[in-house]
């Protein structure tokens, strides 16, 4: 089975386990992510999985669904308003069950595709592996807001390798998405993996590098933490500029959280 599909499914299962511990009122609590509620976060993930499933079905199905979403945006709805509108009364435990069912089905469909498949998305077409990793990354990143809200710990696993990979590979995208010049060569990245080994990317350099915890690197590139709130060692102007703006997900440029604004609350 496609390793990325296994990791995506496992990421959804891990978040689902946390959601099972929530009380009904918890679903309406606001997270530190743009004041989205837990319902908003899971509705967003479910919406993304439905969009991904449409892409797997056909380019035409993906285009139709994107057009439906855009029509609501053109009416003046924000992203969160549009998602709430489309989801209707799909909230709480009912939402949790539907989201997991859809995520599992999507993982299975992705795993069954030929490895050379390319799929449409919000930006350029994506390879099957990167497309699947993007769904895992979104699940992990948005799930962080719920872990933080509940003061729940989330053990780092080797599944972070896929997220770190997409983080490294979107170095240039971070700047292209902002219509800014790339500030220099891609930094050397050396991360301490959960199993104690090192993960490395790009040419070794003592003047342009990012080193430290794989967990913290993934938090920065997914914008769930500001780099100032981590112990990452960032050397050189290209690396510093990247870590101040890093964005490994598609869509318009997003500003990373300000220092000290995203953290795990006391449980």
Secondary structure as the mmCIF struct_conf table of DSSP 4:
data_model
#
loop_
_struct_conf.conf_type_id
_struct_conf.id
_struct_conf.beg_label_comp_id
_struct_conf.beg_label_asym_id
_struct_conf.beg_label_seq_id
_struct_conf.end_label_comp_id
_struct_conf.end_label_asym_id
_struct_conf.end_label_seq_id
HELX_RH_AL_P HELX_RH_AL_P1 UNK A 3 UNK A 19
TURN_TY1_P TURN_TY1_P1 UNK A 20 UNK A 21
HELX_RH_3T_P HELX_RH_3T_P1 UNK A 24 UNK A 28
STRN STRN1 UNK A 30 UNK A 30
BEND BEND1 UNK A 32 UNK A 33
TURN_TY1_P TURN_TY1_P2 UNK A 34 UNK A 35
STRN STRN2 UNK A 37 UNK A 37
HELX_RH_AL_P HELX_RH_AL_P2 UNK A 38 UNK A 57
HELX_RH_AL_P HELX_RH_AL_P3 UNK A 59 UNK A 74
TURN_TY1_P TURN_TY1_P3 UNK A 75 UNK A 76
HELX_RH_AL_P HELX_RH_AL_P4 UNK A 79 UNK A 87
TURN_TY1_P TURN_TY1_P4 UNK A 88 UNK A 89
HELX_RH_AL_P HELX_RH_AL_P5 UNK A 92 UNK A 111
TURN_TY1_P TURN_TY1_P5 UNK A 112 UNK A 112
BEND BEND2 UNK A 113 UNK A 113
TURN_TY1_P TURN_TY1_P6 UNK A 115 UNK A 116
STRN STRN3 UNK A 118 UNK A 119
BEND BEND3 UNK A 122 UNK A 124
STRN STRN4 UNK A 126 UNK A 127
HELX_RH_AL_P HELX_RH_AL_P6 UNK A 128 UNK A 150
TURN_TY1_P TURN_TY1_P7 UNK A 151 UNK A 151
TURN_TY1_P TURN_TY1_P8 UNK A 158 UNK A 159
HELX_RH_AL_P HELX_RH_AL_P7 UNK A 160 UNK A 169
TURN_TY1_P TURN_TY1_P9 UNK A 170 UNK A 170
HELX_RH_AL_P HELX_RH_AL_P8 UNK A 171 UNK A 176
TURN_TY1_P TURN_TY1_P10 UNK A 177 UNK A 179
BEND BEND4 UNK A 184 UNK A 185
HELX_LH_PP_P HELX_LH_PP_P1 UNK A 186 UNK A 187
STRN STRN5 UNK A 188 UNK A 192
TURN_TY1_P TURN_TY1_P11 UNK A 194 UNK A 195
BEND BEND5 UNK A 196 UNK A 196
STRN STRN6 UNK A 198 UNK A 201
BEND BEND6 UNK A 202 UNK A 203
BEND BEND7 UNK A 206 UNK A 208
STRN STRN7 UNK A 209 UNK A 213
HELX_RH_AL_P HELX_RH_AL_P9 UNK A 214 UNK A 221
TURN_TY1_P TURN_TY1_P12 UNK A 222 UNK A 223
BEND BEND8 UNK A 224 UNK A 225
HELX_RH_3T_P HELX_RH_3T_P2 UNK A 227 UNK A 229
BEND BEND9 UNK A 230 UNK A 230
STRN STRN8 UNK A 233 UNK A 235
BEND BEND10 UNK A 236 UNK A 236
HELX_RH_AL_P HELX_RH_AL_P10 UNK A 237 UNK A 245
BEND BEND11 UNK A 249 UNK A 252
HELX_LH_PP_P HELX_LH_PP_P2 UNK A 255 UNK A 258
TURN_TY1_P TURN_TY1_P13 UNK A 259 UNK A 260
BEND BEND12 UNK A 261 UNK A 262
HELX_LH_PP_P HELX_LH_PP_P3 UNK A 264 UNK A 266
#
